[in-house]
Amino acid sequence: MKDTEVAAPTIRTSTGRRAINDGASVTVGNIEAGANWDYSLDGGATWTPGSALSIAGSALSEGTHRVTVRQTDASGNQASATAEVVKDTQVGLPTVATRNGTGFVNRGEYLTLGNIEEGASVAFSLNGGTTWIERSVIGTHTWAEGTNHLTVRQIDPAGNQATTTAELEVIASISSPSVRTSTGKRVINESGSVMVGNIQTGARWDYSLDDGRSWTPGSGSSIASSALSEGLNQVIVRKTDGAGNPSTMSIGVVKDTVALAPTLTLASDTGEGGDRLTNDGSLSVGGIEPLATWEYSIDGGGWLVGGPAGIADPGFTDGAHNVRARQTDAVGNSSQETELNFSIDKSAPDRPGLFLNADSGVVGDRIVRSASLRVLGTEIGGTTHVSVDGALQGTTPNDADTTLIDMDGQLSEGARSIGVQQVDAAGNASDWTFINVTIDRTAPDAAFTGLSGSGLAITSDEGGEVFLVRDTLSPADDLADIDTLDASSWRRFASAGPGNETSLADLSGLRAGTYDVYARDGAGNATQIASPLSGTGTGPLKAAIGSAGSDVISLPDGGGVMVGNGGADRFVFEAGQTGTFVFTDIDDEIIRGEADMDIIDLTAVLKNYTAPSSGDDAANDLFLTRVDEAGKSTIFVDVDGNGDFQNAELVLVLTGPAAQQFVQLATPGEVLMG
């Protein structure tokens, strides 16, 4: 049989792919029985006999080859086939990358695989290769939290395989960083720091001091105090873990590099506040910062630990003392020292002496109108306390060793117990000193009672003294300045006692003139003796002292009768007392009328009048009437006893110092003429 054709051989790889490695082969098929085959790797330039229907992978060099297989059958017919085969004995290691490029991943995150050859199969194992999971995309959804040992394997089309291992930590929860100070308090000084913790391996951290507007990378595990400003700082620490998860924590930190000096004051600056003189050595300490400690030194001694109650008086002796104090705040800053200098005086002053500065009226009887006190032995800078009848009345500063205290208007009338106590500048008090006085502001009830022997008789309900004072003088109301007046114009007479008559007999040395009469009690209250004449406008009692040769008698305030014994006796009115003056006798017979006269000469008036020579009616018959221009009559002296004595004064006329004789109204309305 003639055979002119042969079928083409088939070519495939043992891997089923184009690529083979040393362990694979090129498989030849469709070789007829009895036929031979060979192959060429260089495009037919050379041929290698084939056997066992395969070409070993080792026969091929690394790389891509065009493998041509030719079969020759028993008849000599030939047919060939060509196939491209890649000889690949190497495969690259696969790469594994996390999203953030670290060994930390979040649960549910997908890994990025690299260097995977085209056509290669990928598998991974979490148990060291015991079991493999074929998957080209690897996720962490089912991975355990913590460290996972990952193996990734790739097998390329040629059958070559390579594995890569990686330890990846799965972070299933996010934790915040911890932030605290090195002191354990919210306050640090220059040597302190802000400590940052809970930063896991692979995590990074940074911090912000401006509410997150800017961030500074952190290093180590702390933020130096030098990075903070003095005062309150809001520190935000941000941690970014290996998986890229951020978390923050903030803390308020006070940077305090200065401790203020404490304050030292006297707990009780007794006496006058602010003078640092006291009898209590207890000290108050202020300005101590929270959680700070403080200590103090007394008079240059060692330092003692201070407590919350300040500094108790350690038993300071009298004299000057010095105390210093300092504090160390909660972050270790030490303050400057505070110093206080003060003086201690715990000795009570002596009990003061107490006297009436002026015993008005009768000296020594302690009956006064107003108590003016003289306190002796007072310490300058202290005060004097005054009590009245056991009740504190007031205080007076001591400006000298003798202190005067005016109690005018502060004491009610009656017996009073006045006490004084001095308190020195340190507040130490002496014992009390007391004096008993009687306050009397009521003028005595005194009156003219007539003659007493050879003088005037005055009675007073309080005793005391009686004064004749020339009416041209103006003594003080209580005659307190009487001793400063002309001695020939006044005279003092000791009182005969309460209710008794005091005789004003010794008038030697007094100047001629008209005198007022006063009674003054032991407290110095004075009463001017009134005329015994009754009626509206009755004036004071007057005593007229004349000279031995000529008596000139004045009538102040337009009223009264004065007569003299011998000489030119004249009846004198003040200026302006003009009109018609009519003298009548007891029978209303007009003796004489004078118009517009200021001075009436009694001698001329009486020259045609003969007085009775004896008997009770002697001279008891003279009237003086003034008729003014309007025709109104005024009786100046009415001696008939009808009680109408308007504008009248009783004037007692002394007819000469040598004779010391008095002419007076023996009874109201009766004129005695000598």
C-alpha positions as CSV (number, residue, x, y, z in Angstrom):
1,M,0.0,0.0,0.0
2,K,1.3,3.3,-0.9
3,D,1.5,5.8,2.1
4,T,2.2,9.4,1.3
5,E,1.0,11.3,4.4
6,V,1.6,11.4,8.1
7,A,-0.3,13.3,10.8
8,A,1.4,16.2,12.6
9,P,2.5,15.5,16.1
10,T,0.9,17.4,19.0
11,I,2.8,19.5,21.5
12,R,1.8,20.4,25.0
13,T,3.4,20.9,28.4
14,S,3.0,18.7,31.4
15,T,1.7,21.7,33.4
16,G,-1.0,22.4,30.9
17,R,0.5,25.9,30.6
18,R,3.1,27.5,28.3
19,A,5.5,27.6,31.2
20,I,7.5,24.8,32.7
21,N,10.2,24.5,35.1
22,D,12.9,21.8,35.5
23,G,10.5,19.4,37.0
24,A,8.0,19.6,34.1
25,S,8.3,18.5,30.5
26,V,7.0,19.1,27.0
27,T,4.7,16.2,26.1
28,V,4.6,15.0,22.4
29,G,1.6,13.1,21.1
30,N,0.0,11.8,17.9
31,I,3.1,9.8,16.9
32,E,2.2,6.9,14.7
33,A,3.3,3.4,15.5
34,G,6.7,2.7,14.0
35,A,7.3,6.4,13.5
36,N,10.3,8.3,14.9
37,W,10.3,11.9,16.2
38,D,12.8,14.5,17.0
39,Y,12.7,18.1,18.1
40,S,14.5,21.3,17.4
41,L,14.9,24.3,19.7
42,D,16.7,26.5,17.2
43,G,14.2,26.6,14.4
44,G,15.3,23.4,12.7
45,A,19.0,24.1,12.6
46,T,19.7,21.1,14.8
47,W,17.5,18.3,15.8
48,T,17.5,16.1,18.8
49,P,16.0,12.6,18.7
50,G,13.0,12.3,20.9
51,S,12.1,9.5,23.2
52,A,9.3,8.5,25.5
53,L,7.0,11.1,24.0
54,S,8.4,14.0,26.1
55,I,11.1,16.5,26.2
56,A,12.5,17.0,29.7
57,G,12.4,20.5,31.1
58,S,16.1,20.3,31.7
59,A,16.7,20.1,27.9
60,L,15.4,23.7,27.6
61,S,17.3,26.7,28.7
62,E,15.7,29.4,30.9
63,G,13.5,31.5,28.8
64,T,11.1,31.3,25.9
65,H,11.6,28.6,23.3
66,R,9.9,27.7,19.9
67,V,9.9,23.9,20.2
68,T,9.4,22.1,16.9
69,V,8.5,18.4,16.9
70,R,8.8,16.4,13.7
71,Q,7.7,12.8,13.2
72,T,8.8,10.5,10.4
73,D,6.6,7.5,9.8
74,A,7.6,4.1,8.5
75,S,7.0,5.2,4.9
76,G,9.3,8.2,5.3
77,N,6.5,10.7,5.4
78,Q,7.2,13.6,7.7
79,A,5.0,16.1,9.5
80,S,5.9,18.7,12.1
81,A,4.3,21.0,14.7
82,T,5.7,24.0,16.6
83,A,4.7,25.4,20.0
84,E,6.1,28.2,22.2
85,V,7.2,27.0,25.6
86,V,8.6,29.1,28.4
87,K,11.3,27.5,30.5
88,D,10.8,29.2,34.0
89,T,12.6,27.8,37.0
90,Q,12.3,30.9,39.2
91,V,9.4,32.7,40.9
92,G,9.5,36.0,42.9
93,L,8.6,36.2,46.6
94,P,5.1,37.7,47.0
95,T,4.9,40.9,49.1
96,V,2.4,41.8,51.7
97,A,1.6,45.4,52.6
98,T,-0.9,47.0,55.1
99,R,-2.9,50.1,54.4
100,N,-0.7,52.3,56.6
101,G,2.6,50.5,55.8
102,T,3.1,49.1,59.3
103,G,2.6,45.7,60.9
104,F,-0.7,46.8,62.4
105,V,-4.0,46.3,60.8
106,N,-7.6,46.9,61.8
107,R,-10.0,44.0,61.8
108,G,-11.7,43.9,58.4
109,E,-8.8,45.5,56.6
110,Y,-7.6,44.1,53.3
111,L,-3.9,43.4,52.6
112,T,-2.2,44.4,49.5
113,L,-0.2,41.6,47.8
114,G,2.6,42.3,45.4
115,N,5.0,40.6,43.1
116,I,2.5,38.0,42.1
117,E,3.2,36.6,38.6
118,E,0.6,36.5,36.0
119,G,-1.2,33.3,36.1
120,A,0.2,32.3,39.4
121,S,-2.1,30.9,42.1
122,V,-2.1,32.5,45.6
123,A,-2.8,30.9,48.9
124,F,-2.2,32.0,52.5
125,S,-1.9,30.2,55.8
126,L,-2.2,31.4,59.4
127,N,-0.9,28.2,60.9
128,G,2.5,27.9,59.4
129,G,1.4,26.1,56.2
130,T,-0.6,23.4,57.8
131,T,-3.6,24.5,56.0
132,W,-3.8,26.8,53.0
133,I,-6.6,29.0,51.8
134,E,-6.6,29.7,48.1
135,R,-7.4,33.4,47.8
136,S,-6.0,36.1,45.7
137,V,-7.4,38.8,48.0
138,I,-6.6,38.5,51.7
139,G,-8.8,40.2,54.3
140,T,-8.5,40.2,58.1
141,H,-12.2,39.9,58.9
142,T,-11.9,36.6,60.8
143,W,-8.4,37.1,62.2
144,A,-7.9,37.0,65.9
145,E,-7.1,40.2,67.8
146,G,-3.4,40.5,68.4
147,T,-0.5,39.1,66.6
148,N,-1.2,36.8,63.5
149,H,1.6,34.8,61.7
150,L,0.8,35.1,58.0
151,T,2.3,33.0,55.2
152,V,1.6,33.9,51.6
153,R,2.4,31.5,48.8
154,Q,2.4,31.9,45.1
155,I,2.8,29.1,42.5
156,D,3.6,30.5,39.0
157,P,2.4,28.8,35.8
158,A,5.6,26.9,35.6
159,G,4.9,25.4,39.0
160,N,7.6,27.4,40.8
161,Q,6.5,28.5,44.2
162,A,7.6,31.1,46.7
163,T,6.4,32.0,50.2
164,T,6.5,35.1,52.3
165,T,5.8,35.4,56.0
166,A,4.7,38.4,58.1
167,E,3.6,39.1,61.6
168,L,0.6,41.3,61.6
169,E,-1.1,42.7,64.7
170,V,-4.8,43.0,64.4
171,I,-6.2,46.0,66.4
172,A,-9.9,45.4,67.1
173,S,-10.3,48.3,69.6
174,I,-8.9,51.8,69.9
175,S,-7.5,53.1,73.2
176,S,-6.6,56.7,74.1
177,P,-3.2,57.8,75.2
178,S,-2.7,58.5,78.9
179,V,-1.6,61.9,80.0
180,R,-0.4,63.0,83.4
181,T,2.2,65.2,85.0
182,S,5.5,64.1,86.5
183,T,4.4,65.6,89.8
184,G,1.2,63.7,90.0
185,K,-0.6,67.1,90.2
186,R,-1.9,69.4,87.6
187,V,0.9,71.8,88.3
188,I,4.6,71.5,87.2
189,N,7.6,73.8,87.4
190,E,10.5,74.1,85.0
191,S,11.9,70.7,86.0
192,G,8.6,68.9,85.6
193,S,7.1,67.4,82.5
194,V,3.9,66.1,81.0
195,M,4.1,62.3,80.8
196,V,2.5,60.4,77.8
197,G,1.6,56.7,78.1
198,N,-0.3,53.9,76.5
199,I,1.5,54.3,73.2
200,Q,1.7,50.9,71.7
201,T,4.6,49.6,69.6
202,G,4.3,51.0,66.1
203,A,2.1,53.9,67.2
204,R,3.1,57.5,67.0
205,W,2.0,60.5,69.0
206,D,2.0,64.3,68.8
207,Y,0.6,67.1,70.9
208,S,-1.1,70.5,70.5
209,L,-1.1,73.5,72.8
210,D,-3.5,75.6,70.7
211,D,-6.6,73.6,70.6
212,G,-5.5,71.4,67.7
213,R,-4.6,74.2,65.3
214,S,-1.0,73.0,65.1
215,W,0.7,69.8,66.2
216,T,4.2,69.0,67.4
217,P,5.5,65.4,66.9
218,G,6.1,63.8,70.3
219,S,9.2,61.8,71.2
220,G,10.0,59.5,74.0
221,S,7.2,59.5,76.6
222,S,7.0,63.1,77.8
223,I,6.6,66.8,76.9
224,A,9.2,69.0,78.5
225,S,8.0,71.8,80.7
226,S,10.0,74.3,78.5
227,A,7.4,73.7,75.8
228,L,4.7,75.1,77.9
229,S,3.9,78.7,78.8
230,E,3.7,80.1,82.3
231,G,0.2,79.7,83.6
232,L,-2.6,77.4,82.4
233,N,-1.9,75.2,79.4
234,Q,-4.5,73.0,77.7
235,V,-2.4,70.0,76.4
236,I,-4.0,67.7,73.8
237,V,-2.1,64.4,73.0
238,R,-3.0,62.5,69.9
239,K,-2.0,58.9,69.4
240,T,-2.1,57.3,66.0
241,D,-1.7,53.5,66.3
242,G,0.0,51.2,63.9
243,A,-3.2,50.7,62.1
244,G,-3.7,54.5,61.6
245,N,-6.4,54.9,64.1
246,P,-6.2,58.3,65.9
247,S,-7.3,58.9,69.5
248,T,-6.8,61.9,71.8
249,M,-6.6,62.8,75.4
250,S,-6.4,66.3,76.9
251,I,-5.3,67.7,80.3
252,G,-5.1,71.1,81.8
253,V,-1.6,71.7,83.1
254,V,-0.5,74.8,85.1
255,K,3.1,75.7,84.6
256,D,4.2,77.5,87.7
257,T,7.8,78.5,88.1
258,V,7.3,81.1,90.7
259,A,6.2,80.8,94.4
260,L,5.0,84.1,95.9
261,A,6.3,85.0,99.3
262,P,3.7,84.5,102.0
263,T,2.4,87.4,104.1
264,L,3.0,87.8,107.8
265,T,0.8,90.0,110.0
266,L,0.0,90.3,113.7
267,A,-3.0,88.2,114.5
268,S,-4.1,90.9,116.9
269,D,-2.4,94.2,116.7
270,T,-3.7,95.3,120.1
271,G,-3.8,98.9,121.1
272,E,-3.6,101.1,118.1
273,G,-3.8,99.1,114.9
274,G,-0.9,99.3,112.5
275,D,1.8,100.3,115.0
276,R,3.1,96.7,115.3
277,L,3.1,97.1,119.0
278,T,1.1,94.4,120.7
279,N,0.7,92.3,123.8
280,D,-0.2,89.2,121.7
281,G,2.6,87.6,119.7
282,S,0.3,85.3,117.6
283,L,1.0,85.8,113.9
284,S,-1.3,85.2,110.9
285,V,0.3,83.7,107.7
286,G,-1.4,84.4,104.4
287,G,-0.7,83.8,100.7
288,I,0.0,80.1,101.2
289,E,-0.7,78.3,97.9
290,P,-2.8,75.1,97.8
291,L,-0.8,72.0,98.7
292,A,2.2,74.2,99.5
293,T,4.4,73.8,102.6
294,W,5.8,76.7,104.6
295,E,8.2,77.3,107.4
296,Y,9.2,80.1,109.7
297,S,12.1,81.4,111.8
298,I,11.9,83.4,115.0
299,D,14.6,86.0,115.9
300,G,17.2,84.4,113.6
301,G,16.7,80.8,114.9
302,G,16.2,77.6,112.9
303,W,13.4,77.0,110.5
304,L,10.2,75.4,111.9
305,V,7.4,73.8,109.9
306,G,4.3,75.9,109.8
307,G,0.8,74.7,110.2
308,P,-2.7,75.8,109.2
309,A,-3.3,77.9,112.3
310,G,-0.4,80.3,111.7
311,I,2.2,81.0,114.4
312,A,1.2,80.8,118.0
313,D,2.8,83.1,120.5
314,P,5.8,81.1,121.7
315,G,6.1,83.2,124.8
316,F,7.6,86.4,123.4
317,T,9.3,88.6,126.0
318,D,8.8,92.3,126.0
319,G,10.9,94.0,123.3
320,A,11.6,93.9,119.6
321,H,11.2,90.7,117.7
322,N,11.7,89.4,114.1
323,V,9.9,86.6,112.3
324,R,10.6,85.3,108.8
325,A,8.5,83.0,106.7
326,R,8.9,81.2,103.3
327,Q,6.9,78.6,101.3
328,T,7.5,75.8,98.9
329,D,4.6,75.3,96.5
330,A,3.2,72.1,95.2
331,V,5.6,71.8,92.3
332,G,8.7,72.6,94.4
333,N,9.2,76.3,93.7
334,S,10.7,78.1,96.8
335,S,9.5,81.6,97.5
336,Q,11.5,84.6,98.8
337,E,11.4,85.2,102.5
338,T,8.9,87.5,104.2
339,E,10.0,89.4,107.2
340,L,7.9,91.0,110.0
341,N,9.4,93.2,112.7
342,F,7.2,94.0,115.7
343,S,7.4,94.8,119.4
344,I,5.9,93.0,122.3
345,D,4.6,94.8,125.4
346,K,2.8,92.6,127.9
347,S,3.3,94.8,131.0
348,A,0.2,96.6,132.3
349,P,0.7,100.4,132.9
350,D,0.6,101.9,136.3
351,R,-2.8,103.0,137.7
352,P,-3.2,106.7,136.8
353,G,-3.8,109.5,139.2
354,L,-7.2,111.3,139.0
355,F,-8.0,114.8,140.1
356,L,-10.5,117.5,139.3
357,N,-8.7,120.0,137.0
358,A,-10.8,122.8,138.3
359,D,-12.9,122.6,141.4
360,S,-15.4,125.3,140.6
361,G,-16.9,127.3,143.5
362,V,-15.4,126.2,146.8
363,V,-12.1,124.5,146.2
364,G,-11.7,121.0,147.7
365,D,-15.4,120.2,148.2
366,R,-15.6,118.3,144.9
367,I,-18.9,120.0,144.1
368,V,-18.6,121.3,140.6
369,R,-20.8,122.5,137.8
370,S,-18.9,120.4,135.2
371,A,-16.2,117.9,135.8
372,S,-12.9,118.6,134.1
373,L,-10.5,115.8,134.9
374,R,-6.8,115.8,135.2
375,V,-5.3,112.4,134.8
376,L,-1.6,112.0,135.8
377,G,0.9,109.3,134.8
378,T,-0.6,108.5,131.4
379,E,1.7,106.8,128.8
380,I,2.0,108.8,125.6
381,G,0.4,106.9,122.7
382,G,-2.1,105.1,124.9
383,T,-5.7,106.0,125.7
384,T,-7.6,106.8,128.8
385,H,-11.0,105.2,129.4
386,V,-13.5,107.1,131.4
387,S,-16.4,105.5,133.3
388,V,-19.3,107.2,135.0
389,D,-21.2,105.3,137.7
390,G,-19.7,102.0,136.3
391,A,-20.6,102.6,132.7
392,L,-18.0,103.3,130.1
393,Q,-18.3,106.9,129.0
394,G,-15.6,107.2,126.3
395,T,-11.9,107.3,125.6
396,T,-9.3,110.0,125.2
397,P,-5.9,109.7,123.5
398,N,-2.9,110.3,125.8
399,D,-0.7,112.9,124.1
400,A,1.4,113.7,127.3
401,D,2.0,112.3,130.7
402,T,-0.9,114.4,131.9
403,T,-4.2,114.1,130.1
404,L,-7.0,116.6,130.5
405,I,-10.6,115.3,130.0
406,D,-13.5,117.8,129.8
407,M,-16.8,116.1,130.9
408,D,-18.8,119.3,130.3
409,G,-22.4,118.3,129.5
410,Q,-21.8,114.6,129.9
411,L,-22.7,114.3,133.5
412,S,-26.2,114.6,135.0
413,E,-26.6,116.4,138.4
414,G,-26.1,114.6,141.6
415,A,-23.4,112.4,143.1
416,R,-21.2,110.7,140.5
417,S,-18.5,108.1,140.7
418,I,-15.9,108.8,137.9
419,G,-13.3,106.2,137.1
420,V,-10.3,106.3,134.7
421,Q,-8.2,103.5,133.4
422,Q,-5.3,103.8,131.0
423,V,-4.6,101.4,128.2
424,D,-1.1,101.6,126.7
425,A,-0.3,101.5,123.0
426,A,0.0,97.7,123.2
427,G,-3.5,97.3,124.6
428,N,-2.5,96.5,128.2
429,A,-4.9,98.0,130.7
430,S,-4.2,99.4,134.1
431,D,-6.3,99.1,137.3
432,W,-9.1,101.7,137.6
433,T,-8.8,104.9,139.7
434,F,-12.0,106.5,141.0
435,I,-13.1,109.8,142.3
436,N,-16.5,110.8,143.8
437,V,-17.9,114.2,142.7
438,T,-21.2,116.0,143.0
439,I,-22.5,117.7,139.8
440,D,-24.5,120.9,140.6
441,R,-25.7,123.1,137.8
442,T,-28.5,124.8,139.7
443,A,-28.0,128.3,140.8
444,P,-28.6,128.9,144.5
445,D,-31.9,130.4,145.7
446,A,-30.6,133.5,147.5
447,A,-32.3,136.8,148.6
448,F,-31.7,140.1,150.4
449,T,-33.1,139.8,153.9
450,G,-32.3,143.3,155.3
451,L,-29.8,144.5,157.7
452,S,-27.5,142.3,159.7
453,G,-25.6,144.3,162.3
454,S,-23.7,146.9,160.4
455,G,-24.0,145.3,156.9
456,L,-26.4,143.8,154.4
457,A,-27.9,140.4,155.1
458,I,-28.1,137.8,152.3
459,T,-29.4,134.2,152.7
460,S,-28.8,131.3,150.3
461,D,-30.2,127.7,150.3
462,E,-26.8,126.3,149.5
463,G,-24.3,128.4,151.4
464,G,-21.2,129.2,149.4
465,E,-20.1,132.8,148.9
466,V,-21.6,136.3,148.4
467,F,-20.0,138.9,146.2
468,L,-20.3,142.7,145.7
469,V,-19.2,143.5,142.1
470,R,-19.1,147.0,140.6
471,D,-21.8,147.1,138.0
472,T,-19.4,148.6,135.4
473,L,-17.6,145.2,135.4
474,S,-18.7,142.2,133.4
475,P,-17.6,139.0,135.2
476,A,-18.3,135.6,133.7
477,D,-21.7,134.1,134.6
478,D,-20.2,132.0,137.4
479,L,-17.8,134.7,138.6
480,A,-15.0,132.3,137.6
481,D,-12.8,135.2,136.4
482,I,-13.5,137.4,139.4
483,D,-9.8,137.2,140.6
484,T,-8.7,138.8,137.3
485,L,-10.8,141.9,137.9
486,D,-9.8,145.1,139.7
487,A,-9.6,144.2,143.4
488,S,-11.0,147.6,144.5
489,S,-14.2,146.9,142.5
490,W,-15.3,143.6,144.1
491,R,-15.4,141.9,147.4
492,R,-16.0,138.2,148.5
493,F,-17.8,137.3,151.6
494,A,-17.9,133.7,153.0
495,S,-21.4,132.4,153.4
496,A,-22.7,131.7,156.9
497,G,-24.1,128.4,155.5
498,P,-27.2,127.2,153.9
499,G,-30.3,129.1,155.1
500,N,-28.2,131.5,157.3
501,E,-27.7,135.2,156.8
502,T,-24.4,136.4,155.4
503,S,-23.4,139.9,156.4
504,L,-21.6,142.1,153.9
505,A,-20.0,144.4,156.4
506,D,-16.3,144.9,155.5
507,L,-16.4,147.4,152.6
508,S,-13.0,149.1,153.2
509,G,-11.0,149.7,150.1
510,L,-13.9,149.5,147.6
511,R,-14.2,152.3,145.1
512,A,-17.3,154.5,145.1
513,G,-20.0,153.4,142.7
514,T,-23.0,151.1,142.3
515,Y,-22.5,147.4,142.9
516,D,-24.4,144.3,142.1
517,V,-24.8,141.6,144.7
518,Y,-24.3,137.9,143.9
519,A,-24.6,134.6,145.8
520,R,-22.5,131.6,144.5
521,D,-22.8,128.1,145.7
522,G,-20.0,125.6,146.2
523,A,-20.2,124.4,142.6
524,G,-19.7,127.9,141.2
525,N,-23.3,128.5,140.2
526,A,-24.1,132.2,140.7
527,T,-27.4,134.1,141.3
528,Q,-27.7,137.9,141.1
529,I,-29.7,139.1,144.1
530,A,-33.0,140.6,143.0
531,S,-34.7,143.7,144.4
532,P,-37.3,142.8,147.0
533,L,-39.7,145.2,145.3
534,S,-42.4,143.4,143.5
535,G,-44.1,144.0,140.2
536,T,-43.3,143.8,136.5
537,G,-39.9,144.9,135.5
538,T,-38.4,144.7,139.0
539,G,-34.6,144.8,138.6
540,P,-31.6,143.6,140.6
541,L,-30.6,144.7,144.1
542,K,-28.1,147.6,144.0
543,A,-25.6,148.7,146.6
544,A,-24.3,152.2,146.1
545,I,-21.0,153.0,147.7
546,G,-20.3,156.7,148.0
547,S,-17.4,158.9,149.0
548,A,-17.1,160.5,152.4
549,G,-17.7,164.0,151.2
550,S,-20.1,163.7,148.3
551,D,-22.5,161.0,147.3
552,V,-23.4,160.8,143.6
553,I,-26.0,158.2,143.2
554,S,-26.9,156.6,139.8
555,L,-30.2,155.0,138.8
556,P,-29.6,152.4,136.1
557,D,-32.6,151.4,134.0
558,G,-34.7,154.3,135.2
559,G,-36.1,153.5,138.6
560,G,-35.6,153.6,142.3
561,V,-34.9,156.0,145.2
562,M,-31.5,156.8,146.4
563,V,-30.7,159.3,149.2
564,G,-27.4,160.3,150.7
565,N,-26.5,161.6,154.1
566,G,-24.9,165.0,153.7
567,G,-23.3,166.7,150.7
568,A,-25.0,167.3,147.4
569,D,-27.5,164.5,147.3
570,R,-28.8,164.0,143.8
571,F,-31.4,161.8,142.2
572,V,-29.9,160.7,138.7
573,F,-31.8,159.2,135.8
574,E,-30.3,157.7,132.6
575,A,-30.3,159.6,129.4
576,G,-33.7,159.5,127.7
577,Q,-35.7,159.3,130.9
578,T,-37.3,162.7,130.3
579,G,-40.7,163.9,131.1
580,T,-42.4,165.5,134.1
581,F,-41.3,164.2,137.4
582,V,-43.7,164.8,140.2
583,F,-43.0,164.4,143.9
584,T,-46.0,164.1,146.2
585,D,-46.3,163.5,149.9
586,I,-48.6,161.1,151.6
587,D,-51.5,163.5,151.2
588,D,-50.9,163.7,147.4
589,E,-49.7,167.3,147.9
590,I,-47.4,168.1,145.0
591,I,-44.1,169.2,146.4
592,R,-42.4,170.0,143.2
593,G,-42.5,169.1,139.5
594,E,-39.6,169.2,137.2
595,A,-39.8,168.7,133.4
596,D,-37.3,167.1,131.1
597,M,-34.7,166.5,133.7
598,D,-32.2,163.7,133.8
599,I,-30.8,164.8,137.2
600,I,-33.0,165.7,140.2
601,D,-31.3,167.3,143.1
602,L,-33.0,165.9,146.2
603,T,-31.9,168.9,148.3
604,A,-33.7,171.2,146.0
605,V,-36.8,168.9,145.9
606,L,-37.0,168.7,149.7
607,K,-36.0,172.3,150.6
608,N,-39.7,173.2,151.2
609,Y,-40.5,169.9,152.8
610,T,-40.3,169.1,156.4
611,A,-40.2,165.4,157.2
612,P,-41.7,164.0,160.4
613,S,-39.2,164.2,163.2
614,S,-40.0,160.8,164.7
615,G,-42.3,157.9,164.6
616,D,-43.0,155.1,162.1
617,D,-44.2,157.6,159.5
618,A,-40.8,159.2,159.3
619,A,-40.1,159.8,155.6
620,N,-42.8,157.4,154.8
621,D,-44.6,159.8,152.5
622,L,-42.6,160.4,149.3
623,F,-43.8,159.5,145.8
624,L,-42.0,159.9,142.5
625,T,-44.1,159.9,139.4
626,R,-43.0,160.3,135.8
627,V,-45.5,161.6,133.3
628,D,-44.3,161.1,129.7
629,E,-45.1,163.3,126.7
630,A,-48.1,161.1,125.9
631,G,-49.5,161.8,129.3
632,K,-48.9,158.3,130.6
633,S,-47.9,158.1,134.2
634,T,-45.3,155.7,135.7
635,I,-44.8,155.4,139.4
636,F,-41.1,154.7,140.1
637,V,-41.4,154.3,143.8
638,D,-44.6,153.9,145.6
639,V,-44.1,154.2,149.3
640,D,-47.7,153.9,150.4
641,G,-47.7,150.1,150.2
642,N,-50.2,149.7,147.4
643,G,-47.9,147.3,145.6
644,D,-47.5,149.1,142.3
645,F,-43.8,149.4,142.0
646,Q,-43.3,149.3,138.2
647,N,-39.7,149.7,136.8
648,A,-38.4,149.9,140.3
649,E,-35.0,148.9,141.7
650,L,-33.9,148.7,145.3
651,V,-30.6,150.5,145.7
652,L,-28.7,150.2,149.0
653,V,-26.7,153.3,149.5
654,L,-23.5,153.2,151.4
655,T,-22.8,156.8,152.7
656,G,-19.1,156.4,152.8
657,P,-16.5,153.7,153.4
658,A,-15.5,155.2,156.7
659,A,-18.9,155.3,158.3
660,Q,-20.1,152.1,156.6
661,Q,-23.7,153.2,157.0
662,F,-26.5,151.9,154.9
663,V,-29.7,153.5,153.8
664,Q,-32.1,150.9,152.6
665,L,-35.7,150.0,152.2
666,A,-36.4,148.4,155.5
667,T,-39.5,146.9,154.1
668,P,-40.6,146.9,150.5
669,G,-41.8,150.4,149.5
670,E,-40.3,152.2,152.5
671,V,-37.6,154.8,152.2
672,L,-35.3,155.6,155.1
673,M,-33.6,158.9,154.8
674,G,-30.6,159.6,157.0
